[in-house]
Amino acid sequence: MDNNQGGAYLYGVAYGNGYWVAVGYSGTLYYKAGTPDGTWIANNQGSANLYGVAYSNGYWVAVGSSGTLYHKTKTLPAIALDGTYAYIRAK
């Protein structure tokens, strides 16, 4: 099945707590509740490439280039994603 979500490269996808989340090039982030079929909601997170995403124990975590790490503790649509991730740069 082809389910094109735009022109950005996607590097990681995960499922947890009833949601699919995909991350990729230049902060690309898509999420969708339920099945992965249909249109996903876009919510870009900055400009760093995001290479992986995971869900465990109530936390969503996305990691990317230059030590970028985003995390979120609440269910995705319960609050707006913009500004709810903590941005951490590793030194």
N, C-alpha and C positions, 0 to 999 in steps of 0.2 A: 504494500500500500504506500502510495506517495502522499506525504502530508507536508508540503512545503510551507514553512513559517516565515519566509523572508530570504534575504540575500546573504545573511551573515553565516559564517561557519559555526557549527555547533560542535563542541569538544566533549561535553559530558552531559549525562542524563541520569536522573534518579527518581525513584518512586517512594513515597512515604506518607503516612497519615492521610491517605486518600488523594494525594496530589502527585502529579508528574511535574518535574522541574528540569529544564534544559538550560545549559550555559554555554557561552562561546566567545567569539571574537569581539573585542572592544566593548566588554561589559554586557554583551547580549544575555538576557535572561527571559525565558518564557515559562509560564506555568499553566497548568490545567487540572481541574478537579475531575475525578472519575476516570473514564477511559482516555487513552491518548488520541482518540479519533477527533477530528474537527479542529476548530480554531483555538489556538492557545493565546493567552493574554501576555503581551509583551511588557516588560518592565526592566529596561536597561539600568545597570548599576555601574556608573562611572565609565571609564575608558580603558581600564586594564583588561587584557584577555583573561577570561575565566576558563580554567581547564578541567575542573571537576566540581561535583556537587554530591552531597550525601545527606541522608536524614537518619537520625538515631536519637533515642531517648528524649524526644521532644524538641530537638534542635535541627534546623537546616543549616548547613555549612557549605560555602562555595569558596574555592581557592583559585588563585590565578598568578599572573606574572608579577615579578618584583615583590613577592611576599604578600600580595593582596589576599585578605581573608575577610569574608562577610559571614555574619551569622544572624539567625532569626529564631526566636523561641515560640512565637505564636503561630496559629494556623494562618496560612497565606492570605486568604481574602478578608480575614477578620479586621485587619488594619492595613493601611496602604503600605506597599513595600518601600516606596521612596523614603529614604531617611531612616528606615528601621533596621538597616544593617550597620554593624560597626565596621569601620574601615581600619585595618591594622597593617602597617608596613614593618616587616621584619628587617632588622639591621644585620 
